[in-house]
Every structure is written in C-alpha cells, then in structure tokens.
Amino acid sequence: MWCYIFRPNPSGLSQTSRRGHRDRRGGFTLIELMVVIAILGILAALVAPSIIGRKEDAMRAAAKTQIKNF
C-alpha cells in the first residue's frame, strides 16, 4: 500500500495541470475506504457468531471425553 504526503506549495496556490485540474495522485478516496470497512464489518458480523460457538462446543466435547476416561 502506498501513502502519499501532501506538501503545500510555498506560494500558497494549489498545483494544477495545464488544463486547470488538480493533479491526481494514486490513492483511495474516503468513500472507497468506507465501503471496504463496511464490507469487512458485515463479513465479521456473519463469521463471528460461528467462531464464538466453536469454542463452547470444543470445551463441551473435551469435558465429555474427560468424564468418559475418568
């Protein structure tokens, strides 16, 4: 992942190309980052309950095995 640091122009004016548009640097917009974070949140909400339940199932199975072997 690349990170660009904005350095202001000493003259105080923004740097523009010949056509008058600001120079675009390779990076992500705020909307793109928010969409990715939302997707990750949805995936985590779907996966987390199944992962949390697995620990209890494993502990229950271990307890049954320990009782059986005792």
C-alpha positions, 0 to 999 in steps of 0.5 A, a space after each residue: 500500500 502506498 501513502 502519499 504526503 501532501 506538501 503545500 506549495 510555498 506560494 500558497 496556490 494549489 498545483 494544477 495541470 495545464 488544463 486547470 485540474 488538480 493533479 491526481 495522485 494514486 490513492 483511495 478516496 474516503 468513500 472507497 475506504 468506507 465501503 471496504 470497512 463496511 464490507 469487512 464489518 458485515 463479513 465479521 458480523 456473519 463469521 463471528 457468531 460461528 467462531 464464538 460457538 466453536 469454542 463452547 462446543 470444543 470445551 463441551 466435547 473435551 469435558 465429555 471425553 474427560 468424564 468418559 476416561 475418568 
